[in-house]
Amino acid sequence: MNTGSDELGEVAMTDDEGKPEQPLGSRAPEFIKARRALHVSWQVGVFVVGLAVVVAGVIMLPLPGPGWLVIFGGMAIWATEFVWAQLVLRWTKRKVTEATQRALDPAVRRRNIILTSVGLVIVAALCAVYLWKFGFEMPWNIKQ
């Protein structure tokens, strides 16, 4: 995050690409924010919907489905109303961007390709030794 100042002398936050970040806080419509009871009800509703989406994502983690994507979707729902969720999403976005930049570095890519190749050679050698010694017999059917 970078800071820059506008013509009023206030400090505006910008992301890594220089685009201004949205201000923190509730994004509820103004007529809802104007009435305290309505705004609290709105926040409870947003929290319950976000919680349902996050729980569905957690359930999808061991099951087939886009678990992490759904969890981040629930966090995005919470971020429409809660500052803590907005900060978590900003931090996550920053970390994902940094990891992407590191992964695209040619030296890191070369290292990852070499390590993957070495790992595949080791696995192939272990499979060849197993097949040479036991043939196509499943491990639980081998009698010693």
PyMOL commands that set and color helices and strands:
alter all, ss='L'
color gray80, all
select helices_A, chain A and resi 30-33+36-60+67-79+83-103+106-134+139-141
alter helices_A, ss='H'
color red, helices_A
select strands_A, chain A and resi 2-5+11-14
alter strands_A, ss='S'
color yellow, strands_A
deselect
rebuild
show_as cartoon
